[in-house]
Amino acid sequence: MNENHLRLKHFLESETIPKIKKQPKTFLGIAKQPHYENVLSNILAFYFNVGETHRLGDLFIVSLLELITEQFDETRKDFDGFSDFHVETETTTNKGGRMDLLLYNDENCIIIENKVYHTLGNDLDDYYNSQIKKYNKNNIAGVVLSLFPISFISHPQFINITHKQLLTRVMKNIGGYLLDADTTYIVFLKDLYQNTLNLSTKQMKPEDIQFYKEHRDNIHQTARFLNRLKDHVKKEVEAACSLLNGESEYLNLKGTTSNRLRYYESKANPDLMFTIGFDRLYIDNHKDIWIVVELKGDALLDRSIYNQIDFYAAEKQLINNNFYSESKTGWAHFAFKSYPYELIDFNDLRNFIVQNIEGTPLLSIFNKLNAFLTNHNN
């Protein structure tokens, strides 16, 4: 063991590396719109509207007014009985600006400036002056709704409330509204709440950053070591294809740019292949290499034809039970076997893969499918 290996071994044995939790996925995140202000404003407008189909009534306005009155003392704002109000988005101001959200009736008005990643550069005076002619100043409340707290807002009639504060208060108050609510929009609301938590939570905690700063060189060396192992695995998986081919050369190596897998494609029937997956080696709850006999494209037009093949008992044990019932047409696993990393010979991975294809029913399954497809296509 060389000096670098000894240093890494000492580091890994003496330090507990923090685990960074992944944030839960949301529909807004999947749609690539988790942080768009106009999207979030439209969603909020929907939930603020007490007559909308969510049937959550005044949940959102009650929650917002609680937060407003906590920051404005009772002598400065009078929103008792704020009801029968209208909800508007993108309302034009005197100077041609646009207010993200405006909640108003004949007596009261709430101006909401929605900020996510953008800084507060808007003309709050313009927003306020566009409404003050209609209301007493005690009946107007301005809210800058931001992702993170804003330390200073120059306009005295505007306060700062974070998206997390608003949605957390909503979720705290939701109990009395659930019985009448439409469950579909409860699901959407939970997704909005999780999306808000995701946006409001930084990927790494301060203590994680400090750990990195204190152990930077060892962490980088560990990462480089892992990358070398990954490159080794890729090259060995590719070399296994050549060993399987021998002199017959019945396979083509495909997918060499992937960081997840390699394909050994049948030259006679390109819709048939071995797929070698190694991405799960690096996932804590898997840590294995998997070998699949895979079919794709035209080979899946009629799956029932493969019932004609006489597979013996050991082969049937590896055949995917769902193959004949699945309907996807792009690709399908016909037979599958995985190998946990404890059993893998990383020193001679190429021969390990070859042995676990040639020495198992995977090869005979592949050969039977190859022969069948050749006859069927002819």
N, C-alpha and C positions, 0 to 999 in steps of 0.2 A: 504494500500500500504506500503510494507516494505521499509527499508532504501535503499537496493540495487535498488529497483524499482524507488524510488524517485531520486536517483543519475542518473540512466539511463535516466529517463524522463527529468531531467534537461539538461543532455548532449545532447540528441537528439533534444530538443527544442531550445537550445542555440547555437548549432554548425551546420554548413552546411557541411555535409559529401561530399567530392569530388566524383563525378561520374567518374569511370574509363571506358573509351570507349574501346570496343572490336575492335581489328584490323580486317579489312575485310579479308575474306578468299580468297586464291589464289589457282590456280590449282597446282602450285608447292608445296604449303602448304598441300593441300589435298593429293598429291602424297607422302607426307613425305620427300620431297627433296628440301625444301626451301633454305638450306644453304650449300649444297654440292658443293664444289669448282669446281670439274670436270664437274658437270652438268651445272653450271653457265658459265664456260669457253666454253663449247660446244655451249650454246645458244648465247653467245657473238660472238663466231667465225662465227656462222650463220649470224648474223646481220651485222658484219663487212664486210662480203663477198658481194661486191657490185653487183655481178652477180647472187646472189641467188634469189629464187622465191618470197621473200618478196616484191621485187620491190621498196624498199626504197633507192636504189642506195647508194650514199656515205654519207647518213645521219649520220651513226655512226662514220665514220672516220673523217668527218668534225667536229663533236662535240668533239671528242677526241683531234684533233689537236688544236682546240680553247683553250682547257684546258691546253694542253702542252705548247703552246706559251705564255699563261698567266703566266706560272711559269718559263719557260726558256726565257731569253731575246733574242732578235732577233740575236745578235752577236754570241750566243752560239749554236743555232740550226737552220738548214736550211731544212725545209720540204715543201718549195714551190712546188706546183704541184705534191704532193705525190699521185700517181695514178697507176693503173695497178699493184697492189700489191697482193701478195699471203698471205693467212691466214693459219697458222698451229697451232695445239695444241700439247702439250707434245713433243716439239722439244728437242732432246738430246744435251747436252752440252759437252764440252771437258772432264769434269770430270765425265760424266755419269749422271749428273742431268737432270732435265726436266723443260723446260720453259713452263708455262701454255699457253701463247699465243704469237705468233710471227707474226708480220705484216711486210712484207719486199718486196722490189723490187731491181733493180740494184743500185739505188742511196741511198735509205734510209731503216732504220730498226727501228721498235718499239718493245721493249721487254715488255711484260705485265706479272707481277707476281700477280696472283689473290689470295687475302686473304679474308676470311670471318671471321671465329672464330679462325683460327690458328694464332699463332704469327709469326712474320717475322724472321725465322731462316735460310732462304735459302742463298746460296752463290751467292750474286749479282755480285761479282767479276768474278765468273765462267761464269755467264750469259753474262756479258759484254765482257769478254775476248774471248768468243766463237764467237762473232760477229765483234769485232774491227778489226780483220785482213781483213775483207771484206769491211769496210766502214771507212770514216773519222769520227772522234769523233763528229763533228758537225752534222753528218747525222744519229746518233744513239740516241734514246731517250728511257730511261728506266722508266717504270711506275709501282709502287706498287699500285694495285687497292685494297683498303681495305674497310671494313665495317665502321670503325670509323677512324678519322684522326690519323696519326702516327706522333708524335712530332719530331722524328729524324730518318733520314735514312743515314747511314754512307757513302754510295756510292754517289759521287758528280754527277754522270750521271743519277741518278734515282730520280724521284719526286713521291710524294704521291697524288693520286686522289681517292676520295671515290666513291663507287658504286652509292651512291645517287647523287653526283655531276655529274657523267657521264650520268646517266639516266635522271636527271633533265634537263641537257643541251640538250639531245636528244629530250625530250618532248617539250622543248622550240623551237627547230629548225624544228620540224616535219611538220609545216604548209605547207611549199612549196613542200612536198613530198607526201601528202595525196592523191592527185588526181590520181597518178599513182600506188599507193601502193595496194597490195593485202590485202583486209579487214581482212582476216583470221589472217594474221600475225600482223596486227594492234592490234587485240584482244590479241594475245599472248604477244605483246610488252607491252600493258597496264597491263597485268597480271605480267610480269616481273618487271615493274615499281612499282606496288603495293607491290610485294614481296620484292623489295628493300627497300621501305618505311617501311614495317613491320619489316624487319631485322634491319633497321637503327634507329628505334624508340623504346626506352625502354618502358616497360609496364607501368611504373609509373613515373610521373614527379617529380622533386625534391621537389616541394611544397606539393605533395601528401605524399611523404616519411616524410617530416617535420610534416605534420598533424598527421600522425601515431605516430611519436615519441612523440609529445606533448600530445596525447590522447590515448596512448597505452592501459592502463588499462580499460578505458571505452569501447574502440573498442573490446577488447577481451571479456569483459563481455557481450557486445551486441551480439557478435558472439555465445557465449555459450548459451545465452538466445534463439537465433534463432534456434540453434541445439536442444535445449530442446523442442521447439515448433514443430520442424520437427519430432522428436521422438514421441511426443504426437499424431500428425496427423497419423503417420504410425500405431501406436497401436490402435487408434480409428477406422481406416479403416479396420484393421484386425478383430477387435471386431464386426464390423457391419456384417461381413460374418456369424459369429455365431448367431447373432440375426436373420438374414434372414433365416438361416437354421431352427431355432426352433427345433421341434422334428422330422421333416421330413428329415433333413440332406441331402438335394439334391445338395449341393454345396461343392466343395473343394477349400480351400484357396491356392493360388499359387503366386509365384513371391515375396516371403517375403524378398529376399535379395536386391530387387530393391529400389532405392531412388526416383523412379518416379511414380510407380503405383503398384496396387495389382490386381490379377485376382480372381473372384469367378467362378470357372469352374463347369459346369454341370457334375454331376457324371454319368448320363445316356448318355450324349453326350459331351465328353471332348473337341470337336471342337466348342462348344458354351460356352460363358462366359459373365459375367459382367466384364468390366474393369473399375477400379476406378483410375483416374489419378489425382495426387496432385502436380506434379512438377511445374505446371504453377502458383501455389499460390505465388511462390517466383520470378516470372517474372513481372516486372513493368507494361508492357503493356497488361498483361492477368489477373493475380491475381484471379484465379478461380479453382474450382474442377470440373472435368468432369466425367460423368458416361456414359459408352458405352455398348450397346449390341453388342458383337463382335463374328465373325465367323472366323474360320481358317482351314487350311489343307483340308481334304477331303470334308468338308462342303462347300467348294468353287469350287468344280469340275464343278458343273453346277448351276450357280446362278439363272437361269430361273425357277428352280423348286419352288422357294419361291413365285412366282407369284400366285401359287395355294392357298396360305393362304389368308383367308378373314380378312384383317385388316380394322378396322373402322377408321373414319376420324381423331380422336385424335391421334391414333397410327401412321397413315400415316404422320402426321406433324413432327414426330420425326425420321422417316426413312430417311436414307442418300439418297439423290437424285441421287448420283453417284454410288450407290452400284451395280446396274445391268450393268453399262457400264465399270466399272473398270476391269482391267485384272490381277492385281497382285494376286498371289495364296497363299502367306504366311498368310496374315490376312486381314480382312476388317471390317470396322465399319458398322453395319447394322442400328443401331439407336443411337442417340446421344443427350445428354442434358448437359449443363454446368451451374454452379452456382457461381456467383461472390462472392468474399470473404465477401462483406458487408452483404450478406444474410445468410452466413454460421454460424451456431451455434457451435463455437469451443468448448464451454463448454461441449456439449453433441453431439459431431460430429458423434458418432456411430449411434445414433437414427436419427440424421439429414439425414444421408445417407440412412438408412432403410426407413424412411418416404418418401424420394424422389425417392425411387425405388418402394416401395409398393403402394404409393399414386399417382403414375403417370403411363402412358401407358408403361413405360419401362418394368415393371414386366409382363404385359399381352403380350407384344411383345416377351419377353424371353420365357414365358410359351408356347405360340403358336409355336415358333420355336423349343422348346424342344420336344413338342408332335409330331410335324411334322417330325423331324429328327428321333425320335424313331420309328414311323410308316414306314418312308421311308427306314430306315436301316434294318427293319425287312422284 
